[in-house]
Structures are given as C-alpha cells and as structure tokens.
C-alpha cells in the first residue's frame, strides 16, 4: 500500500473512476477515495437502477396489451418486492464490476471521506476508522451532487421522498405527487404510473421537460396524459401537510388560485446541489459559485494542481458528461496531444419515460435566438414500418439545420428507443456533418433509424414516406 500518487481522485462515481482508470492507462499511479459506493449515485441510486425499474414498468404495461399481439393472459399481477430487488441486484452487480476494473488497472481504492489538506495532500477519514494522508501531484474532485431541498418542503424519507427513497419503497403507493418535471421527475412518474399509481406532476414553468424542444415536450406531455398522468404546469407547491400515512399538498396554480391534493407519497425532483462541503476548499484558490466548483474546459480550478469534474461543477448533470470530463482532465494533465474542451452542445440528453425522449444540440427556439436562419424537418413514427410492426406508432423525430451552411444544429426525438437512436445525430454533430452527408447516408430497412433520414430529407422538402 502506497500513500504517494500522481493522481488522487476524490469520488468514485462515473467521472471519478473513469478519470482514475485513464490516469493508470497513461502510466500514472492513481488512487480513488470513495466514501460509500463505487460507481457513485448514477450506478447505485440513479441511472442504472432506475432503468431496471422502468424496464419492469414497461413489461407490466406491455402485458396489458397482449391482445394486440395475438396473446391472452389472465390475472396479471406483479411482485413489487421482487421488482425492487431486481433493481438493486442490477446496481450491485455493476458496482462490483467497477471495483474489478479499478483493481485490474492497479488503481488503489481508499474507503472513506477525502479532503484537501494543504498543497499536494489529501486527508482521508477512513470508513474503518482512523485517518491517512495521501501525497498527490494532482487532485481531482469528483464528489458529485445530492438532491436539492426546498425550504418547508424537505424530504423526510417516509412520506416525502428524494430519488433514493423512491427507488426502494417499502410498498407501492396508490397515489403520488411528483414535484418537478425534469428527467428524474418524469422517469419516476412514468414508472409509478406503469405500476398502477395515480400520479400528478407539478412543474413551476409552463411546460414539462423544460430543457427539451417545446414541440417535443408538448408531444411527450400528450402521450403521458394518455397513460393517465395528470400535470399541473405553471404551478407551485406552497406547502406539504404531513398526516399519518398521507400528504396534503397546497398547489398554487395560474391566476394565484390554490388547490389541495392529498396523496400517499410525494417525490421531490427539483434539481440537485453539488457536494462541495467538507472538501477543505477554504483558503484555496478553488472558487465555488451557486454551489458549484468553477472550472475551465479542462477541469482546472483556481488552485494549481486541483481539478474538478462532473456534477459538482454544474449542468448538464449527466454521467456521460462526467466520464468524458474525467478523460479530458487526465489527458490534459498528461500532456496528451489533441485534447479539446468538452462542447456541451454535443452532449446527448435522454429521458427514459414512456415514450422516451432524447436530444442533442440546440432547440429550434435556441437556434433562432442564436441568430441562425433555420430549416426544420420532422417525421412521425406512424410513417415508419418498423414502428408500426413494433406496435409503437406514436412518436416524432425533429431536426434543426442552419439554412445557410447545412450544419446540423440540433436533433430532438420522442418515441420508442430514441435514447438509442440519438447517438447517430451525436456522431453527426461531432463530425460536423451537413445535411448532404446525412442525406447521402444509407440507413437500413426496416428500422426506426430510417426516420432519422426522413427527418433530414423533410427539412429540405424531400421526405419520401410522409
């Protein structure tokens, strides 16, 4: 066991462990300090276990539509405890996988809380007891974020949940209020509705999924409403009155009117806050603004030799963004040629509700705000043979191009499997593809991906199948 390293990473989430592995690949001695779970929130309490839950919800909903596929079944039911257990098992399996990858790459792991303790030093309060000081030429802070709490509406873990409690409930609630309609809120709303709960979503702005293209969020809202989810947009939860086994919310809607809603449980999904406390940042050149560590495009902070990546540095709060930032940060430290800062307009965003939502780049509105003259293409799922064969005819693909240069400015999707399809447009943006490059690309038939081609064609008045 050594205590002197080239790189010490504080935090073993998708940014931290990837940074450590990349450092090891480049010949550096690397260590990770992790206080709880390797893989971080994403793997243990976020991206992965929620996808396992959502998959169970999708299967259960599909079972109620067996007749349309030529099947019949009686007495459909589920074992909620088993659904939750499967989700935790998936997370556990992958957490062990991260430990294996770190060991394979000879990255030393210290279980405990790490903080800066002077230039080139990290003090670790070990989980097993005691402290250890690590020497480090470079320190990467990758401590992630936690659920944001609103004054007076704080989660208590029993009646009012954060994402964590929502993933391991003791029983299935019959009714649920979700506060916030970003990706986290909508995914939980989708899962619990699939399992039979009466779900209401409250969103302070005038539409759901507010970072998405307006046309896409409107389409998604309509489809989610068809599944029985109730929305209150342009509304604010003013108070939560907690009873013995229920919560009564006071909701202020447009015009200043208030209404009461009583539900069994509430999920607070109003954003996240960076974990910047207890890191020994006081007296250093590391700047924290609005709860986030300030960095340049390479993860460098205002303190020489100290870097930060991932959710602790701010939006977009995405695991794949954190991982890529980790690679960029380490390669910059190592002096690898050709390292470029991360361009956030080329980072895809995905929401795994039913229907799925995915996007990359500028929305139509943002493109116009930026001064672009745009050409916009659209193609509906109902015009695609594979979508109809799958029994998934509801959806849309939208593309936004610069009318003068043909640059793909943004792509926005809603429908089955769009979280897998979006990467085609991500690659196109990374390679600076034009409309002609995409038009001359041959897409396989029959696939959902053909709609990506048709949407491009439609932007230039050349769509074939609609």
DAMOFEN-V491544 format. One record per residue. N is the residue number from 0. RES is the residue in one letter. PSI is psi in whole degrees, -180 to 180 (* if undefined). D_CENTER is the distance of its C-alpha to the mean C-alpha in Angstrom with 2 decimals. Layout:
BEGIN
N:RES:PSI:D_CENTER
N:RES:PSI:D_CENTER
END
This chain:
BEGIN
0:X:120:35.82
1:X:159:35.64
2:X:16:34.54
3:X:125:34.61
4:X:159:31.75
5:X:-41:30.80
6:X:130:27.16
7:X:126:25.80
8:X:124:22.07
9:X:104:21.25
10:X:125:18.13
11:X:33:17.33
12:X:-165:13.55
13:X:-22:11.90
14:X:-48:13.41
15:X:-50:16.61
16:X:-33:17.76
17:X:-42:17.19
18:X:-44:19.17
19:X:-42:21.85
20:X:-42:22.27
21:X:-38:22.60
22:X:-44:25.13
23:X:-40:27.06
24:X:-31:27.15
25:X:13:28.73
26:X:11:31.38
27:X:152:30.26
28:X:121:30.64
29:X:150:27.25
30:X:152:26.23
31:X:133:23.13
32:X:119:23.47
33:X:127:21.17
34:X:-22:21.96
35:X:-72:20.44
36:X:127:18.38
37:X:139:17.93
38:X:-17:14.42
39:X:-166:13.20
40:X:-43:10.90
41:X:-55:8.27
42:X:-38:11.28
43:X:-35:13.39
44:X:18:11.71
45:X:-109:8.04
46:X:-52:6.50
47:X:-56:10.16
48:X:-31:12.29
49:X:-34:10.44
50:X:-33:10.88
51:X:-43:14.43
52:X:-47:15.00
53:X:-35:13.90
54:X:-41:16.19
55:X:-42:18.96
56:X:-42:18.61
57:X:-43:18.89
58:X:-44:21.93
59:X:-42:23.55
60:X:-41:23.27
61:X:-37:24.62
62:X:-27:27.50
63:X:-2:28.57
64:X:25:29.04
65:X:-34:31.09
66:X:-37:34.15
67:X:-16:32.78
68:X:5:32.51
69:X:18:35.98
70:X:165:35.29
71:X:142:36.29
72:X:148:35.38
73:X:160:36.53
74:X:50:35.34
75:X:132:31.60
76:X:171:29.91
77:X:159:27.27
78:X:100:27.33
79:X:-37:24.51
80:X:-39:25.17
81:X:-35:24.87
82:X:-47:21.53
83:X:-41:20.12
84:X:-40:22.10
85:X:-43:20.70
86:X:-45:17.09
87:X:-35:18.33
88:X:-41:20.41
89:X:-45:17.65
90:X:-43:15.82
91:X:-41:19.28
92:X:-43:20.22
93:X:-32:17.43
94:X:-41:18.01
95:X:-34:21.61
96:X:-38:20.71
97:X:-42:19.23
98:X:-41:22.48
99:X:-43:24.47
100:X:-41:22.91
101:X:-42:23.67
102:X:-43:27.14
103:X:-37:27.76
104:X:9:27.09
105:X:37:29.27
106:X:126:26.69
107:X:135:28.07
108:X:130:25.92
109:X:119:27.02
110:X:112:25.93
111:X:-172:25.94
112:X:128:24.94
113:X:149:25.50
114:X:157:26.65
115:X:138:28.60
116:X:47:32.32
117:X:170:34.07
118:X:123:34.00
119:X:18:32.82
120:X:141:32.42
121:X:123:29.70
122:X:129:30.89
123:X:121:29.32
124:X:101:30.01
125:X:141:30.12
126:X:-36:28.88
127:X:-5:32.24
128:X:147:34.10
129:X:179:35.51
130:X:156:34.19
131:X:139:34.01
132:X:126:33.95
133:X:138:32.39
134:X:135:33.69
135:X:130:31.19
136:X:-34:31.80
137:X:137:28.16
138:X:128:25.57
139:X:119:21.81
140:X:121:19.88
141:X:55:16.41
142:X:-1:16.28
143:X:-152:12.71
144:X:171:12.34
145:X:168:13.21
146:X:134:13.10
147:X:139:15.14
148:X:140:18.48
149:X:134:20.72
150:X:128:24.46
151:X:-13:26.27
152:X:24:23.23
153:X:144:22.19
154:X:143:20.79
155:X:-2:23.58
156:X:-10:21.98
157:X:-64:24.55
158:X:-33:24.58
159:X:118:21.63
160:X:154:18.43
161:X:-177:15.23
162:X:-31:12.33
163:X:-51:14.54
164:X:-32:17.61
165:X:-19:15.97
166:X:-16:15.29
167:X:52:18.91
168:X:150:21.11
169:X:-28:24.83
170:X:161:25.49
171:X:119:24.08
172:X:146:24.43
173:X:-27:26.42
174:X:149:24.88
175:X:138:21.69
176:X:127:20.62
177:X:123:17.00
178:X:109:16.94
179:X:132:14.25
180:X:31:12.88
181:X:-168:9.47
182:X:-45:6.63
183:X:-49:7.33
184:X:-45:10.95
185:X:-36:11.39
186:X:-44:10.09
187:X:-39:12.53
188:X:-43:15.08
189:X:-45:15.03
190:X:-52:15.56
191:X:-31:18.24
192:X:-41:19.95
193:X:-33:20.16
194:X:0:21.88
195:X:-2:24.30
196:X:150:23.38
197:X:119:24.34
198:X:131:21.20
199:X:135:21.30
200:X:130:18.49
201:X:130:19.53
202:X:131:18.06
203:X:-32:19.96
204:X:177:19.76
205:X:7:21.61
206:X:160:18.90
207:X:167:15.67
208:X:59:12.32
209:X:-19:14.13
210:X:-10:12.29
211:X:166:13.15
212:X:137:16.72
213:X:-39:19.09
214:X:-39:20.63
215:X:-44:17.49
216:X:-35:16.40
217:X:-42:20.06
218:X:-45:20.19
219:X:-43:17.16
220:X:-45:18.81
221:X:-43:22.07
222:X:-39:20.86
223:X:-35:19.11
224:X:-36:22.37
225:X:-30:24.32
226:X:-4:22.63
227:X:7:23.93
228:X:134:21.17
229:X:136:22.81
230:X:142:21.35
231:X:98:22.78
232:X:160:21.61
233:X:32:23.27
234:X:157:23.75
235:X:136:23.46
236:X:116:23.82
237:X:-30:26.84
238:X:153:27.71
239:X:116:27.04
240:X:114:30.26
241:X:125:29.82
242:X:-160:32.39
243:X:-45:33.28
244:X:32:30.72
245:X:167:29.21
246:X:133:27.78
247:X:119:29.21
248:X:138:27.07
249:X:117:28.79
250:X:123:26.95
251:X:120:28.30
252:X:-179:28.07
253:X:142:29.38
254:X:2:32.92
255:X:3:32.63
256:X:150:33.33
257:X:148:31.97
258:X:156:31.37
259:X:142:30.95
260:X:124:28.64
261:X:127:29.15
262:X:166:26.57
263:X:-39:26.41
264:X:157:23.01
265:X:136:20.54
266:X:122:16.80
267:X:117:15.87
268:X:62:12.39
269:X:32:13.50
270:X:-177:11.14
271:X:162:11.42
272:X:138:14.34
273:X:145:14.92
274:X:83:17.14
275:X:-8:20.09
276:X:153:22.89
277:X:22:25.40
278:X:2:24.76
279:X:30:28.24
280:X:-18:27.25
281:X:135:30.34
282:X:4:33.07
283:X:176:30.90
284:X:6:29.95
285:X:122:26.22
286:X:136:25.27
287:X:121:22.80
288:X:128:22.13
289:X:41:20.41
290:X:13:19.00
291:X:142:17.58
292:X:131:19.49
293:X:128:20.92
294:X:167:20.94
295:X:-169:22.19
296:X:-7:20.63
297:X:9:21.50
298:X:2:20.17
299:X:137:23.70
300:X:-173:24.41
301:X:-1:27.79
302:X:122:29.13
303:X:133:30.53
304:X:0:29.07
305:X:130:25.97
306:X:164:22.53
307:X:143:18.99
308:X:162:15.60
309:X:-156:11.90
310:X:-28:10.55
311:X:-14:14.25
312:X:0:15.03
313:X:-176:12.87
314:X:158:10.46
315:X:138:8.43
316:X:83:6.37
317:X:140:4.66
318:X:-42:6.61
319:X:-29:8.55
320:X:-45:9.54
321:X:-45:10.81
322:X:-45:12.65
323:X:-38:14.27
324:X:-38:15.26
325:X:-43:16.85
326:X:-47:18.87
327:X:-45:19.96
328:X:-50:21.01
329:X:-42:23.04
330:X:-33:24.62
331:X:-42:25.71
332:X:-41:27.26
333:X:-10:29.00
334:X:26:30.32
335:X:135:28.94
336:X:148:30.13
337:X:18:27.97
338:X:131:24.88
339:X:146:23.06
340:X:154:20.64
341:X:130:17.11
342:X:108:17.12
343:X:-19:13.93
344:X:-5:15.30
345:X:13:14.95
346:X:122:11.24
347:X:148:9.73
348:X:138:6.91
349:X:138:6.56
350:X:124:7.10
351:X:38:9.16
352:X:-176:11.85
353:X:109:15.44
354:X:156:15.88
355:X:156:12.70
356:X:138:11.55
357:X:150:10.75
358:X:163:12.06
359:X:144:13.20
360:X:-159:15.75
361:X:142:17.73
362:X:169:18.14
363:X:-43:21.79
364:X:-44:22.43
365:X:-36:20.98
366:X:-42:22.99
367:X:-39:26.09
368:X:-34:25.56
369:X:-1:25.48
370:X:8:28.87
371:X:140:28.20
372:X:126:30.42
373:X:155:28.19
374:X:132:28.72
375:X:131:26.32
376:X:148:26.22
377:X:148:25.08
378:X:130:25.58
379:X:150:25.30
380:X:-33:24.52
381:X:-11:27.96
382:X:7:29.54
383:X:126:28.12
384:X:-42:30.17
385:X:-41:27.49
386:X:-43:25.40
387:X:-41:28.61
388:X:-34:29.56
389:X:-13:26.27
390:X:29:26.90
391:X:66:23.83
392:X:-1:25.61
393:X:117:23.25
394:X:174:20.88
395:X:146:21.09
396:X:131:20.32
397:X:133:20.95
398:X:144:21.77
399:X:123:22.89
400:X:153:25.54
401:X:122:27.74
402:X:-28:31.11
403:X:-40:33.13
404:X:-18:31.45
405:X:6:29.52
406:X:137:26.33
407:X:109:23.15
408:X:-33:21.42
409:X:157:18.49
410:X:139:17.50
411:X:132:15.95
412:X:148:15.86
413:X:130:15.96
414:X:-177:17.47
415:X:132:17.72
416:X:20:15.87
417:X:-22:14.56
418:X:-21:11.36
419:X:-36:14.15
420:X:-34:16.37
421:X:-28:14.35
422:X:-26:15.09
423:X:-42:18.69
424:X:-30:18.22
425:X:-45:16.15
426:X:-41:19.20
427:X:-42:21.50
428:X:-39:20.15
429:X:-37:20.32
430:X:5:23.86
431:X:45:24.75
432:X:147:25.88
433:X:177:27.98
434:X:-34:28.63
435:X:-39:31.59
436:X:-45:29.67
437:X:-38:27.41
438:X:-35:30.45
439:X:4:32.36
440:X:134:29.70
441:X:120:30.72
442:X:140:28.11
443:X:151:29.08
444:X:138:30.53
445:X:125:29.70
446:X:163:25.92
447:X:-28:23.10
448:X:-21:22.73
449:X:-29:26.10
450:X:-29:24.54
451:X:-41:22.79
452:X:-47:26.35
453:X:-36:27.83
454:X:-40:25.46
455:X:-47:26.56
456:X:-40:30.14
457:X:-34:29.88
458:X:-22:28.99
459:X:22:32.44
460:X:28:34.32
461:X:15:34.50
462:X:140:32.46
463:X:-44:34.51
464:X:19:33.29
465:X:*:32.80
END
